[in-house]
Amino acid sequence: MVIHSHYSKSILFSIVTLILSLSGCREKTQVEQHASGTSYLDESGRAPYDYVDPFIGTGGEGHTYPGATVPFGFVQVSPDTEFKYFRQSFPWCAGYQYGDSTIVGFSHTHFSGTGHSDLGDVLLMPVTGKLQLIPGPSAYPDSGYRSRFSHDQEQAEPGYYAVRLKDDDISVELTATEHVGFHQYTYPVTDTGRIILDLTQSIYTYDDKVRWAYLRIENDTLVTGYRQTSGWAPDRYVYFAISFSTPFRSYGIVREDQMEYFGFGPRAPHLTGYPDRGGRKIKAYFNFPDPHAKTIGVKVGLSAVDITGALNNMMTECPGWNFDELRSMAKQRWENQLNRIIIEGSEEEKAIFYTSMYHTLLAPVIYTDADGRYRGLDQQIHHADGFTNYTIYSLWDTYRAAHPLFTITQPDRVPDMIRSMLAHYDQSVHHILPVWSFHGNETWCMIGYHAVSVIADAYRKNIRDFDAEHAFQAMKASATYGPYDGLGHYMHYGFVPIDKETEGASKTLEYAYDDWAIAQMAKAMGNEEDHRYFMARSASYRNIWDSSTGFMRAKRSDNTFREPFDPFYAQYGGDYTEGNAWQYTWYVPHDPQGLIRMMGGPEAFAGRLDSLFMLEAGKEKYGHVEDIAGLIGQYAHGNEPSQHIAYLYVYAGMPWKTQERIHQIMQNLFDNTPYGICGNEDCGQMSAWYIFSSLGFYPVCPGSNQYVIGTPAVQKASIFLENGNVFTIKTVNRSEKNIYIQSMTLNSKPYTRYYVDHSTLTEGGELEFIMGPEPVKRKLNGDMIPYSMSNE
Amino acid sequence: MVIHSHYSKSILFSIVTLILSLSGCREKTQVEQHASGTSYLDESGRAPYDYVDPFIGTGGEGHTYPGATVPFGFVQVSPDTEFKYFRQSFPWCAGYQYGDSTIVGFSHTHFSGTGHSDLGDVLLMPVTGKLQLIPGPSAYPDSGYRSRFSHDQEQAEPGYYAVRLKDDDISVELTATEHVGFHQYTYPVTDTGRIILDLTQSIYTYDDKVRWAYLRIENDTLVTGYRQTSGWAPDRYVYFAISFSTPFRSYGIVREDQMEYFGFGPRAPHLTGYPDRGGRKIKAYFNFPDPHAKTIGVKVGLSAVDITGALNNMMTECPGWNFDELRSMAKQRWENQLNRIIIEGSEEEKAIFYTSMYHTLLAPVIYTDADGRYRGLDQQIHHADGFTNYTIYSLWDTYRAAHPLFTITQPDRVPDMIRSMLAHYDQSVHHILPVWSFHGNETWCMIGYHAVSVIADAYRKNIRDFDAEHAFQAMKASATYGPYDGLGHYMHYGFVPIDKETEGASKTLEYAYDDWAIAQMAKAMGNEEDHRYFMARSASYRNIWDSSTGFMRAKRSDNTFREPFDPFYAQYGGDYTEGNAWQYTWYVPHDPQGLIRMMGGPEAFAGRLDSLFMLEAGKEKYGHVEDIAGLIGQYAHGNEPSQHIAYLYVYAGMPWKTQERIHQIMQNLFDNTPYGICGNEDCGQMSAWYIFSSLGFYPVCPGSNQYVIGTPAVQKASIFLENGNVFTIKTVNRSEKNIYIQSMTLNSKPYTRYYVDHSTLTEGGELEFIMGPEPVKRKLNGDMIPYSMSNE
């Protein structure tokens, strides 16, 4: 039987010339600037790529996925082990939990490390045997198309994932380009080879989440369509084009569990029946009953714009069928990224470090199609003129360390990330910057207007290839948009009153920092008026300081503190955001000295910090707040409000205490197992914390251009900067016990400051840490201590 | 209080230059070719426009709407009196029933005369008093925002509608451009002036029909958004831009009957809260508590493409606020169209005739945005290069007389209508021409592939400004797509077997005619092979002739007729489509002589025809088939299968019988009241029947280039053709009793044929009918009788 593949003229016409101009399976090459001539292989002959283990974080609350993607790729094609109804979906935010033993299928979009969830689009599953159109429960995998698998028949590398599906003895391999997931299925000899396409499955499932799905059998190797969902993102569109390397012999489309149409019946030769179908619940299956075609390739191109965009992305990035070539190109792209920082250390340190590097390269992702179009926040199709539009901004998390890390590792991408946020501002009916946005939607998740921190940090670091006036206008607009999360009350009262707005304490604190960041940008631009205005606002943290209890507390609009007060208690929608008073009181990154003074000086401050790391509280205090994890006393490393706290000892002149705690955190709360991330990885934030901290410093206050020194967790590290310079961290006498800095040199000269300027890094050079087993309790002079607003 | 209107930069930026280049409220002028220098005023000083009564057909089963639109306009802004759940929605297909006494509101899209329904998009309602967000039932209008009205305070003209809403004493006026509905509301002195926008209302309502709605308060005079519905059209998008002449002082958005956000609160000056919202059930209200702003203008621009398209349409077609100017421009456009045929006759004849002309200009409608973009059948956004894309193709109805009329009155638009159908073909995954399509959707409603008739008819009439090869490919593809409605079986068996496909009898008959039409196109293009193939297929009607009963009957695939058989019985999904054996047996428009022979000759044939017009059957035979209406015996003028039948006497050589029946039908089944259309008007088909029949001839067999002569129902008629020629119909001695043609002259020479060639019309000239009270029962020679395939 000969089946002719005739392409849909309407859709494919525009890309025919493109196909003709390309040959083989070749990706658009991207210029990746990095130091050349360096060997990235260590003494065991292994490169950073070889150390990355995508399974790290896939167990517990890390919420990472093990599947295939490329750096900042829009597509993350990855196995899904469970799709749970939304109230149960937290563990499966990334579709996969390491503890599971069955796989539902392989979908194409996944967040890395988030605590809220969505995505899981366009699920494919290869099967044999009797046609089954529901996955079935994990406890009874035989009742559906779901399959058992085991980790000893599973493999993951950056850009590559493989697993053997036990039930039907099918080997699955996955690789990816920016917009394409490439599947390779190897079947046993069978006459019932089949691929299921289930458009009803989704991460964070609830009734009617899939608003509409549409499927179109263009010919016997090409299927297109789209899906609209109203999930966490209320109005999200994913268009797809699915290309099979082998023509399917027949197909079926199922709607609302009714078998509606069969394709390629006995009487009609081609595209039998009604080969397109729209509906709320659409599934399809494609039969390949050819015992000779054991290996079937499937390419899935995605777009947020339209089907043409999806097809064009697929044909542009991956016109051919050579899986191995594509896989090796993905590897090359990963190596280009991973080789930007080379460390020396133990096997475990390398695994954690390079996997952390890997995890910082998974968000935000490239949102523009190959032709430059993208779907904006206003749901209009835009063309990104002169920039690449990025999406997935988990800003409450990533402004802390992930974006500051990008100013070192990705300075070429930072301007486009900012331009993307400015496009969001332009398209926003509120005319404010993103809060937690993805795929053309604002979710309003978490608090603050931390996009301003990302922009101010970049600008102050002289990354200025964006319209600064426009950006400042956007920052100011975001900081003065009264209806947003009590901001109007904040401007009126000087704090966010808890009787008018939930989580008023944490909002006040974070707004104050953001205001400080805007002030820094204003100053750098020579705008004195706005500098003064926002500097004044940035002191607002003082307005919720309760000297009687020594905590930052929620206040009512009559200027009294809310009662009753329990510094251990946390709840969603309470006084603090995913945290309690113990955790949130330390949130004054721009003015630790101010906090120290309010607490009664360095000793009192350090004493309180010591207590933080020691006080235990019953689980009932915040057992229901899923995000509070990775505990040392009340310190919760698994969630962002704590992540700068261990560095605060430095401000009190006690860097050895920071060294001790940082060492403790790195030793106890990270490992190279699937359970090696103690809380949500959060789109690179947790990993950026680890990368900075292993290098020996951390950006406590983005926008200050300073990195506060902790204690290095590598023997040596070389940062290959975009400007061609290399900054090297070296340690002397570092060992399991020698965790304390005895002294430092910068370019062989004594270095006494407990912070590093950004410009010090970018100029290149060598920072040497001489380590020892005992803390050096030398009093620090003022200029050895990092920036605080109060000291200006 | 001063409120600044600041426009959304993202959306409006692109049209700012456009606005600047326009001034006042001025429409794009359209070149309307027609004879000039003629006075269209009759002896009473009235022009055709003055005779049009948009209320004709709004009662009973006419299903027309009284609201405002322009010729072929995408927007039909019209009052809706009821939105019923789908099983009860038949009487409200056009949103309005003349017998109703309350109005729900004014929505912007309406079919004219259909029997299936959808649309009713973007409902606005001006109100005062207590905020009410549901319309409430018609029996209790005070329980909702619905208002009482009466016909003596209601007015409708082409392009203009006005009504006084009694409950709140608000006067409403409506006018339109192609993509814009312009409302003018005059309020009493009140401090509670308000406009409701209800995106949950829809014609042909059912649960979840509104898949998603989105609203965006751009500023205090501009609101944008869109709505997706899955109704009769499974996947339909309407984007809108609503502009108010006066800033509203506050607004509210309601979702799922929850008051979600209020705008313009006391503390935040502008765009308070979250001024956009998406959801399945979205409503909004806009408050204008200004006693001085009694009259408020509202412009609503629509687009099927995107919000930018809707805004651009609005600003292009109607940048200003002069209602009267816009109304007079709409009137001018109507006059340009209505003046193409000028008749002399009674007041009633003129009212019916010119209203019929009006009704033929309401579908298909212009689907392209002002910038040339449109949403295709493939749900991709296309640019119509070099043509205007039209939508709303009720082809099973309109191929009969409406499209043939367009070859006379709209030859300039016919090529674009064909190009639009070819675009549909190109975008169709089935690669076939439209069946019943609108707004980028195929509904598969009714039977046949009658698009081929429209194309063949135009081509044979030398309207050829389209790609004929492409068109022929599309026609052939449509006629050979096996999975469509038993077409594969038809090709296999020579008829559509009733055991394999419903309505096999009517499908066989209509396919046979369509095949004949393709054959004519093939012949005209010199394609002998396809001519032979389709001519052979066009004889398929003979395969279901039952000589024992004398009816066309449904056959099983074993070549036996289905039993039991009742020639009076009809049911949906039975042997015939919306008809019975009595009605459908006459459906051989391309070969009445073949039918005459099968029936035993002209006398027997005429005898059977006589019976058709006399036989009564119990209502129970087809009481449940809503479309069978307008009965004279078994003849059902209210539905299309009957509409050519009265002309068939001519083929039997008895034109006087045709004259008698046509006169009877026109006298009894049409009047100039709201109930003056005896069945669904059907997108111009019923009116085209009336226009042709009043002029004295009718296109029994489109594609034959012949119009079969009936009896004129005008004193005189002048057809002003696009080529500058004028064809005049004159009658002599016509009166209520003188309904029989005694003789005819063409250009003063005796004319003995009982048909008129299309070329005779287009060459211009004068056809004179000499009328008398007695039939002239002269035997007709062969060349006096119109075309039949059997005579070739």
Interface residues (C-beta under 8 A of the other chain):
Chain A: S8 K9 S10 I11 D208 R211 W212 Y214 R216 I217 E218 Y226 Q228 S230 P234 D235 R267 A268 L271 T272 G273 Y274 P275 D276 G278 G279 R280 D306 I307 T308 G376 D378 Q379 Q380 I381 H382 D426 Q427 V429 H430 G482 P483 G488 H492
Chain B: S8 K9 S10 I11 D208 R211 W212 Y214 R216 I217 E218 Y226 Q228 S230 P234 D235 R267 A268 L271 T272 G273 Y274 P275 D276 G278 G279 R280 D306 I307 T308 G376 D378 Q379 Q380 I381 D426 Q427 V429 H430 G482 P483 G488 H492
